């Protein structure tokens, strides 16, 4: 499955039930943010066509273009996806403020 991303189109937070790799096929760099648990998150940038990023099963992820147009490819075309609610994003755990 190929997707064209730009300033108006991005991949919202979601997760798949199996590992997959995504690849920057063409265009501008993309940022891939992955959250293994809905609290912690780390971002990676794919800047050159052909670069790939592995996303483990059940990890939340989002993908955005950092330019005018990016073309990405999902390598696992048959996986089920759970799409997060519209305003969902990873949030820190509740804790005690130490000041």
Phi, psi and omega in degrees: 000125176255145178229141173258123181249145174207194184293341179257351184227123179217169177267114181288171180302132180198171174214155180244160182271005175214157176301150173205166176241141173243149186230137171281113182275321187196160172092206185283162178301156174235153172251130179247120179249130184235135176235116181286341189219007181080003177238303181272149178210151177221142181251146175228149178248128171260114189251342182237138175308136182100342178290144182236158174223129177275133176240116181291154177306143176065012173268133175290143178211156173218152182224131179226145174284144175258015181210206184283325183199134176224143176243122179242160179229129172272128181277340179256091186284343189254005185284144173284143178241143169253120181263129182290160175301157189307317184258016180282144170200161180299132180239144178300155176292153173292145180198187180258129178285129177245112186242000000 
